[in-house]
């Protein structure tokens, strides 16, 4: 068993040193991380936040358990979308999200109305697909840094972008058929 660990450590050292040498050979400039990218750890934290905040909101009140509340997180910034029955439930959902450890900011975009229909949600998925496809097709935009959420034909845009990229992304989204409104929830890197 000890021999296996020793071999694994030596092999890993060789791989790491090899990668460093290869990168050094490719560029003469110092390497900096891309400010528009989140780390894998942050992505996993966001995914966990989506789930746990959603559970906490549903547990906060029986009316929220039956409401249509979606939690979206990007770089520890939380966006709440969907429909709730009252202002009190909207406030409670927002407070529950804010109370979660690690949350940097909450955008509470919950609407006070009955839940949208299955047809409306299907249309929302189609709108998101169209916007994402347009972003991928645009070579000027790093679409992997952007999250597109559609709720009741309103497109919400999240991500780490420059102001110029935000304008371009918003323009693409607003010119997509079926989009009623675009809401920017970007974090700017410039």
Buried (B, 14 or more C-beta within 10 A) or exposed (E): EEEEEEEEEEEEEEEEEEEEEEEEEEEEEEEEEEEBBBEEEBBEBBEEBBEEBBEBBBEBBEBBEEBBBBBBBBBBBBBBBBBBBEEEBBEBBBEBBEEBEEBEEBBBBBBEEEBBEEEEBEBBEEBBEBBBEBBEEEEEBBBEBBBBBBBBBBBBBBBBBBEEBBEBBBEBBEEBEEBEEBBBBBBEBE
